[in-house]
Amino acid sequence: MQGGVKMESITLSGLVVLASLSGGPAEAEISKPPALQMAQASCSLSGQQRAGARKYCYYNCGETVRTVVVAAGRVCPASIRR
């Protein structure tokens, strides 16, 4: 120690650790999808039609309509994943 001032060496890895700890959004915050995208991740049943041994289930997925074919005796799911 010279003249009452203590000098410490700072390594490059120490600077990297400090930089990662300072400010900036957390990784989990960056990777979160927008709320609108989450709201449209599933499609809701909008109608169904039976044709012979099949049932066609129609789903509203925002701007698009999806169709799922199931056996006529089965119930159409209330919602599906996009």
Backbone as a printed PyTorch tensor [residue, N CA C, xyz], in Angstrom:
tensor([[[  0.8510,  -1.1620,   0.0000],
         [  0.0000,   0.0000,   0.0000],
         [  0.8970,   1.2260,   0.0000]],

        [[  0.6650,   2.1340,  -0.9720],
         [  1.4790,   3.3350,  -1.0660],
         [  0.6230,   4.5540,  -0.7850]],

        [[  1.0490,   5.3950,   0.0890],
         [  0.3690,   6.6520,   0.3820],
         [ -1.0740,   6.4840,   0.8160]],

        [[ -1.4090,   5.3860,   1.4740],
         [ -2.7650,   5.1800,   1.9790],
         [ -3.7610,   4.7130,   0.9260]],

        [[ -3.3460,   4.4950,  -0.3280],
         [ -4.2550,   4.0360,  -1.3810],
         [ -3.9550,   2.5730,  -1.6710]],

        [[ -4.9580,   1.7560,  -1.5590],
         [ -4.7810,   0.3340,  -1.8000],
         [ -5.1630,   0.0370,  -3.2490]],

        [[ -4.2930,  -0.5820,  -3.9900],
         [ -4.5330,  -0.9090,  -5.3940],
         [ -4.8250,  -2.4090,  -5.4950]],

        [[ -5.8800,  -2.7630,  -6.1810],
         [ -6.2060,  -4.1610,  -6.4030],
         [ -6.2590,  -4.4140,  -7.9020]],

        [[ -5.8460,  -5.5950,  -8.2800],
         [ -5.9190,  -5.9240,  -9.7030],
         [ -7.2850,  -6.5370, -10.0030]],

        [[ -7.8230,  -6.1930, -11.1440],
         [ -9.1070,  -6.7270, -11.5810],
         [ -8.8470,  -7.5650, -12.8230]],

        [[ -9.2960,  -8.7870, -12.7770],
         [ -9.0840,  -9.6750, -13.9130],
         [-10.2290,  -9.5380, -14.9100]],

        [[ -9.9900, -10.0040, -16.1120],
         [-11.0150,  -9.9530, -17.1480],
         [-12.2370, -10.7720, -16.7460]],

        [[-12.0230, -11.9370, -16.1390],
         [-13.1650, -12.7570, -15.7150],
         [-13.9670, -12.0500, -14.6250]],

        [[-13.3040, -11.2920, -13.7850],
         [-14.0060, -10.5170, -12.7630],
         [-14.8900,  -9.4550, -13.3880]],

        [[-14.4110,  -8.8220, -14.4530],
         [-15.2090,  -7.8180, -15.1500],
         [-16.4300,  -8.4440, -15.8240]],

        [[-16.2550,  -9.6340, -16.3660],
         [-17.3690, -10.3260, -17.0110],
         [-18.4520, -10.6420, -15.9890]],

        [[-18.0530, -11.1010, -14.8100],
         [-19.0180, -11.4010, -13.7510],
         [-19.7460, -10.1360, -13.3350]],

        [[-19.0230,  -9.0490, -13.1590],
         [-19.6520,  -7.7860, -12.7740],
         [-20.6250,  -7.3090, -13.8440]],

        [[-20.2450,  -7.4310, -15.1020],
         [-21.1150,  -6.9990, -16.1900],
         [-22.3990,  -7.8230, -16.2340]],

        [[-22.2920,  -9.1090, -15.9580],
         [-23.4840,  -9.9570, -16.0020],
         [-24.4190,  -9.6760, -14.8300]],

        [[-23.8820,  -9.1870, -13.7290],
         [-24.7010,  -8.8980, -12.5540],
         [-25.3390,  -7.5170, -12.6030]],

        [[-24.8270,  -6.6480, -13.4410],
         [-25.3170,  -5.2690, -13.4390],
         [-26.4410,  -5.0730, -14.4400]],

        [[-27.5250,  -4.4660, -13.9760],
         [-28.6330,  -4.0620, -14.8430],
         [-29.1160,  -5.1590, -15.7630]],

        [[-29.6220,  -4.7530, -16.9040],
         [-30.0670,  -5.6760, -17.9420],
         [-31.1740,  -6.5960, -17.4800]],

        [[-32.1060,  -6.9160, -18.3790],
         [-33.1940,  -7.8250, -18.0120],
         [-32.7030,  -9.2510, -17.8320]],

        [[-33.3440,  -9.9570, -16.9600],
         [-32.9910, -11.3570, -16.7160],
         [-33.3360, -12.1900, -17.9430]],

        [[-32.6750, -13.3160, -18.1010],
         [-32.9010, -14.1760, -19.2660],
         [-34.3560, -14.6280, -19.3490]],

        [[-34.9680, -14.9060, -18.2040],
         [-36.3630, -15.3450, -18.1980],
         [-37.2790, -14.2530, -18.7330]],

        [[-36.9620, -12.9870, -18.4490],
         [-37.7750, -11.8820, -18.9380],
         [-37.6430, -11.7290, -20.4430]],

        [[-36.4770, -11.9810, -20.9770],
         [-36.2420, -11.8370, -22.4040],
         [-36.9900, -12.9130, -23.1810]],

        [[-37.0220, -14.1280, -22.6650],
         [-37.5960, -15.2470, -23.4030],
         [-39.1090, -15.3750, -23.2600]],

        [[-39.7550, -14.5120, -22.4690],
         [-41.2010, -14.5940, -22.3140],
         [-41.8870, -14.1580, -23.6050]],

        [[-42.8430, -14.9520, -24.1100],
         [-43.5780, -14.5310, -25.2950],
         [-44.5930, -13.4510, -24.9300]],

        [[-44.9810, -12.6250, -25.8870],
         [-45.9850, -11.5960, -25.6040],
         [-47.3030, -12.2220, -25.1700]],

        [[-48.0950, -11.4770, -24.4030],
         [-49.3700, -11.9820, -23.8930],
         [-50.3050, -12.3630, -25.0320]],

        [[-50.2890, -11.5940, -26.1200],
         [-51.1580, -11.8880, -27.2520],
         [-50.8190, -13.2460, -27.8440]],

        [[-49.5440, -13.5490, -27.9570],
         [-49.1210, -14.8350, -28.4970],
         [-49.5880, -15.9690, -27.5850]],

        [[-49.5190, -15.7750, -26.2790],
         [-49.9710, -16.7990, -25.3460],
         [-51.4850, -17.0000, -25.4620]],

        [[-52.2380, -15.9120, -25.6530],
         [-53.6850, -16.0100, -25.7340],
         [-54.1120, -16.8020, -26.9610]],

        [[-53.3320, -16.7550, -28.0280],
         [-53.6890, -17.4360, -29.2560],
         [-53.0080, -18.7940, -29.3880]],

        [[-52.3950, -19.2830, -28.3390],
         [-51.7080, -20.5700, -28.3900],
         [-52.6920, -21.7300, -28.4430]],

        [[-53.9550, -21.4880, -28.0630],
         [-54.9640, -22.5370, -28.1500],
         [-56.1290, -22.0420, -28.9980]],

        [[-56.8490, -22.9810, -29.5590],
         [-57.9860, -22.6810, -30.4350],
         [-59.2530, -23.2190, -29.7850]],

        [[-60.3420, -22.4660, -29.8810],
         [-61.5890, -22.8940, -29.2390],
         [-62.5540, -23.4890, -30.2630]],

        [[-63.3190, -24.4630, -29.8150],
         [-64.2840, -25.1580, -30.6670],
         [-65.3360, -24.1620, -31.1460]],

        [[-65.5260, -24.0990, -32.4740],
         [-66.5170, -23.1720, -33.0190],
         [-67.6650, -23.8930, -33.7220]],

        [[-67.5080, -25.1910, -33.9720],
         [-68.5820, -25.9400, -34.6210],
         [-68.1630, -27.3720, -34.8920]],

        [[-69.1440, -28.1910, -35.2660],
         [-68.8560, -29.5840, -35.6000],
         [-69.8780, -30.0760, -36.6080]],

        [[-69.4690, -31.0720, -37.3930],
         [-70.3450, -31.6240, -38.4180],
         [-70.0590, -33.1100, -38.5430]],

        [[-71.1050, -33.9010, -38.5730],
         [-70.9430, -35.3520, -38.6890],
         [-71.1300, -35.7620, -40.1460]],

        [[-70.2560, -36.6590, -40.6030],
         [-70.3410, -37.1820, -41.9680],
         [-69.9830, -38.6610, -41.9270]],

        [[-70.9830, -39.5130, -41.9240],
         [-70.7550, -40.9580, -41.8750],
         [-70.1430, -41.3700, -40.5480]],

        [[-69.0030, -42.0500, -40.6110],
         [-68.3260, -42.5340, -39.4060],
         [-67.3470, -41.5040, -38.8440]],

        [[-67.3570, -40.3010, -39.4050],
         [-66.4240, -39.2470, -38.9610],
         [-67.1680, -38.0190, -38.4570]],

        [[-66.4850, -37.2890, -37.5960],
         [-66.9990, -36.0100, -37.1220],
         [-65.9090, -34.9740, -37.3670]],

        [[-66.2830, -33.8570, -37.9750],
         [-65.3440, -32.7750, -38.2500],
         [-65.5380, -31.6990, -37.1830]],

        [[-64.4710, -31.4140, -36.4620],
         [-64.4990, -30.4110, -35.3940],
         [-63.7870, -29.1630, -35.9080]],

        [[-64.4640, -28.0170, -35.8630],
         [-63.9060, -26.7630, -36.3650],
         [-63.4970, -25.8830, -35.1870]],

        [[-62.2990, -25.3030, -35.2790],
         [-61.7350, -24.5080, -34.1910],
         [-61.3520, -23.1200, -34.6700]],

        [[-61.6910, -22.1170, -33.8640],
         [-61.3220, -20.7340, -34.1400],
         [-59.9540, -20.4770, -33.5200]],

        [[-58.9770, -20.1410, -34.3650],
         [-57.6050, -19.8930, -33.9040],
         [-57.1980, -18.4560, -34.2130]],

        [[-58.0280, -17.5090, -33.8750],
         [-57.7170, -16.1150, -34.1850],
         [-58.1240, -15.8110, -35.6160]],

        [[-57.1500, -15.6880, -36.4860],
         [-57.4250, -15.3540, -37.8840],
         [-57.6600, -16.5870, -38.7500]],

        [[-57.4320, -17.7730, -38.2290],
         [-57.5800, -18.9910, -39.0220],
         [-58.5720, -19.9460, -38.3710]],

        [[-59.0600, -20.8760, -39.1740],
         [-59.9450, -21.9340, -38.6830],
         [-59.2360, -23.2580, -38.9200]],

        [[-59.1580, -24.0860, -37.8990],
         [-58.5330, -25.4130, -38.0000],
         [-59.6280, -26.4750, -37.9500]],

        [[-59.3600, -27.5930, -38.5990],
         [-60.2980, -28.7120, -38.6030],
         [-59.6070, -29.9560, -38.0620]],

        [[-60.2810, -30.6530, -37.1570],
         [-59.7870, -31.9130, -36.6090],
         [-60.8570, -32.9620, -36.8820]],

        [[-60.4400, -34.1180, -37.3760],
         [-61.3770, -35.2060, -37.6780],
         [-61.2700, -36.2580, -36.5760]],

        [[-62.4300, -36.6270, -36.0050],
         [-62.4790, -37.6610, -34.9690],
         [-63.5490, -38.6790, -35.3600]],

        [[-63.5780, -39.7980, -34.6670],
         [-64.6250, -40.7950, -34.8910],
         [-65.9710, -40.1920, -34.5020]],

        [[-67.0310, -40.5880, -35.2050],
         [-68.3570, -40.0000, -34.9910],
         [-68.8470, -40.1460, -33.5520]],

        [[-68.4720, -41.2040, -32.8600],
         [-68.9140, -41.4270, -31.4860],
         [-68.1390, -40.6390, -30.4410]],

        [[-67.0720, -39.9760, -30.8370],
         [-66.2430, -39.2230, -29.8820],
         [-66.7150, -37.7830, -29.7660]],

        [[-66.3570, -37.1650, -28.6670],
         [-66.6900, -35.7650, -28.4220],
         [-65.5340, -34.8960, -28.9080]],

        [[-65.8560, -33.7920, -29.5670],
         [-64.8160, -32.8480, -29.9840],
         [-64.2400, -32.1720, -28.7430]],

        [[-62.9240, -32.0820, -28.6290],
         [-62.3300, -31.3620, -27.4980],
         [-62.7690, -29.8940, -27.5080]],

        [[-62.9560, -29.3020, -26.3440],
         [-63.3830, -27.9060, -26.2480],
         [-62.3350, -26.9570, -26.8050]],

        [[-61.0610, -27.3400, -26.7310],
         [-59.9900, -26.5130, -27.2880],
         [-58.8350, -27.4150, -27.7050]],

        [[-58.0140, -26.8990, -28.6000],
         [-56.8220, -27.6190, -29.0490],
         [-55.6500, -26.6650, -29.0190]],

        [[-54.4470, -27.2330, -28.9600],
         [-53.2390, -26.4110, -29.0620],
         [-52.9930, -26.1250, -30.5250]],

        [[-52.5140, -24.9660, -30.7960],
         [-52.2520, -24.5250, -32.1610],
         [-51.2540, -25.3740, -32.8580]]])
